[in-house]
Structure formats: structure tokens, C-alpha cells
Amino acid sequence: MAAITQLGEELKIGFSTNVYTGYIMEDFSTDPSGVQDVILDEDAATGTILVSDIGSRISFSAIIKTAGSLTPPDVGDSVTIDAVVFRTESASVKQSRKASILTFTGIKEASMTYS
């Protein structure tokens, strides 16, 4: 099957390099992560916001190929997506009479290195 052909205005299509060996990506999202502490002044108005623990969180659903696993990664396990190692926050596998699906959420804090 050939890749998608675009007519008209060019759009971002596909998953770029967000691949996970043994799986076919169905959907993929990336969100910034971090902690924000709001410091209120004497009148209970926002005076200062402390931002820390900056990073990114990913979530995806993927069809499990033969090379993939029906056992989801454990919480805390490392998963490499696009050469970035994320820590597993949650993962589950849904099996049906059709394709089995892995649903995954992981985080990569800028201050952390996972292996």
C-alpha cells in the first residue's frame, strides 16, 4: 500500500518517528508535564508561581504485532519511543476477537535519565 497522498494544503500526517518496535501506532499524543505551585499574597491573590519538574508525557494506543507482547509494561518500566526513554505511568492491553491493543501513558522529566 502506498503512503497517503496530499492534495491542497499540506498537513502533518502520521506519527513522524514515534515508533515502538512490535506495535502499529493507532493514535499518539504529547503533552507538557510539570508541577506548578501558586504562592498567594496577603490578599489571597496570586503573587508568585513556582514551576518545577518540567518534562513531557506521552499517551498512545497501538495494535500489537506478533513481535509485540500481550503483557503490558509494569508501572515504572522504561519504554523507548523515538530514541527517548519514558517511565511507564500506566499501561493496559485490551484483547478482543479482532486486534489486541496496548494503551500506554509514560513520562520523561527533563531532570531524569531512564535506562
ZAFIMAR-536516 format. One record per residue (C-alpha): residue in three letters; x, y, z. Coordinates in steps of 0.1 Angstrom, whole numbers, padded with zeros to 4 digits, always signed. Layout:
AlaXYZ ...
***
This chain:
Met+0000+0000+0000 Ala+0013+0034-0009 Ala+0017+0063+0016 Ile-0011+0089+0019 Thr-0010+0115-0009 Gln-0020+0151-0001 Leu-0039+0174-0023 Gly-0044+0210-0014 Glu-0028+0225+0018 Glu-0001+0203+0032 Leu-0009+0188+0067 Lys+0011+0169+0093 Ile+0002+0133+0088 Gly+0012+0102+0107 Phe+0034+0095+0137 Ser+0067+0110+0125 Thr+0093+0089+0142 Asn+0072+0079+0172 Val+0075+0042+0168 Tyr+0075+0013+0193 Thr+0090-0019+0179 Gly+0064-0047+0176 Tyr+0034-0024+0175 Ile+0014-0004+0150 Met+0005+0031+0163 Glu-0032+0039+0162 Asp-0030+0073+0180 Phe-0004+0093+0198 Ser-0004+0124+0220 Thr+0023+0145+0236 Asp+0017+0169+0265 Pro+0040+0191+0286 Ser+0043+0180+0322 Gly+0054+0197+0354 Val+0044+0210+0388 Gln+0031+0245+0394 Asp+0030+0258+0430 Val+0009+0290+0434 Ile+0021+0314+0462 Leu-0007+0337+0473 Asp-0001+0372+0488 Glu-0018+0386+0519 Asp-0050+0393+0499 Ala-0051+0358+0485 Ala-0041+0369+0450 Thr-0015+0351+0430 Gly+0019+0366+0438 Thr+0043+0340+0425 Ile+0041+0308+0406 Leu+0069+0282+0410 Val+0073+0259+0381 Ser+0094+0228+0385 Asp+0098+0192+0373 Ile+0094+0201+0337 Gly+0091+0173+0312 Ser+0067+0156+0287 Arg+0040+0130+0289 Ile+0030+0107+0261 Ser+0000+0086+0256 Phe-0007+0062+0228 Ser-0028+0032+0216 Ala-0011+0006+0194 Ile-0020-0026+0177 Ile+0001-0055+0190 Lys+0020-0073+0162 Thr+0035-0108+0165 Ala+0068-0093+0178 Gly+0049-0073+0205 Ser+0038-0085+0239 Leu+0003-0092+0254 Thr+0018-0083+0287 Pro+0018-0045+0292 Pro+0049-0028+0307 Asp+0048-0025+0345 Val+0044+0008+0362 Gly+0079+0023+0364 Asp+0093+0002+0334 Ser+0113+0021+0308 Val+0099+0023+0272 Thr+0118+0038+0243 Ile+0098+0059+0218 Asp+0117+0079+0191 Ala+0150+0073+0210 Val+0136+0089+0242 Val+0132+0066+0272 Phe+0100+0072+0291 Arg+0089+0059+0325 Thr+0056+0039+0324 Glu+0029+0056+0344 Ser+0001+0033+0332 Ala-0003+0006+0306 Ser-0030-0020+0297 Val-0038-0045+0270 Lys-0073-0050+0256 Gln-0079-0082+0238 Ser-0108-0088+0215 Arg-0117-0111+0186 Lys-0100-0085+0164 Ala-0066-0070+0171 Ser-0052-0067+0206 Ile-0044-0031+0217 Leu-0018-0017+0240 Thr-0028+0016+0257 Phe+0002+0034+0273 Thr+0010+0065+0293 Gly+0046+0075+0301 Ile+0065+0105+0314 Lys+0100+0118+0308 Glu+0111+0145+0333 Ala+0139+0167+0319 Ser+0159+0160+0351 Met+0157+0122+0349 Thr+0175+0096+0328 Tyr+0159+0062+0325 Ser+0175+0030+0311 
***
